[in-house]
Amino acid sequence: MGAKSIAVLTSGGDAPGMNAAVRAVVRSAISAGMKVYGVKRGYNGLLNDDLIEMNLRSVSDIIQNGGTTLFTARSPEFNTPEGVQKAAANCKRRGIDGVVVIGGDGSFRGARDLTGAGVLCIGLPGTIDNDIACTDFTIGYDTALNTAMEMIDRLQDTSESHDRCSVVEVMGRHCGDIALQVGIATGAVATLVPEVPYDFDRDIVQKIEMVRATGKTHYIVVVAEGVGHTEELARKIEAVTGVESRATILGHVQRGGHPTVRDRVLAGRMGYRAVQLLEQGLGNRVVAVKGDTIVDYDITEALNMPRVFDEELLEISGKLSL
Ligand code: F6P
């Protein structure tokens, strides 16, 4: 039997487009005749029974906003068998038989466990990192890419004026997708990602020397957060090449801002699919996009999928920055 009363929450690191996803879930659920609750601060809201019933107007004017109006949190208490049972009991007491969880892999593990405790859960991939294997794109990734690109364009201006090298760290603890894409988009002379080991001399110094010999006088090096040592790298580049270098860590600016069209539309389509699944009485599913098609997978299957890093794109990036 399909879910009659559902809840929606955002969990883990926030991402632009989460609000658009919440809006899509709320409106789709109400259209389907369901009761729908917004849960505050991720799984903590289920543990503390911090929920509000949503209506069509509860999600007015949020589609354009970054962040999440439901707030978000990482919840160590929920990640215990007792926590999961307590959250499930709170859901059952309110008659909630389905939950849409918008977040990353960690949040999906919670969704799997909560489904196991009798509450149907659907995961929507919401994270700027794009580190979820089952989907081509996560909600928030496109906005973060555009933010990082714009910031690097600005660094490009000042690097050019001063004949400098800008070493820029973008987010992505385990995943170099943001670095790879913005490295290409900004013409970085080198892009360092956690998935592929680099050689300082071959991949940075020689590249700078090569393009310097052709008359270039300013350089961008993009470093994924997972590679780290950004300040040290800038110091080393200056010491070895003689090019004055500056390190910039973009940090959490990449997590905010108005979501792009792509992120809003992706969030809308995924939120709609999540409610359809719950209507059919299905749980333990993750919604994803493959090509331009919205698909869904069993959560365990999705969590076990290996992430594939596009090494060819990294190579192309190197060729285009000569
Ligand atoms: O997962 C998204 C992300 O922004 C990562 O890129 C980054 O490593 C991490 O979250 C930062 O987490 P926090 O906001 O808790 O510092």
Boltz pocket constraint, residues with backbone or C-beta under 6 A from the ligand:
constraints:
  - pocket:
      binder: B
      contacts: [[A, 13], [A, 14], [A, 127], [A, 128], [A, 129], [A, 171], [A, 172], [A, 173], [A, 225], [A, 255]]
      max_distance: 6.0
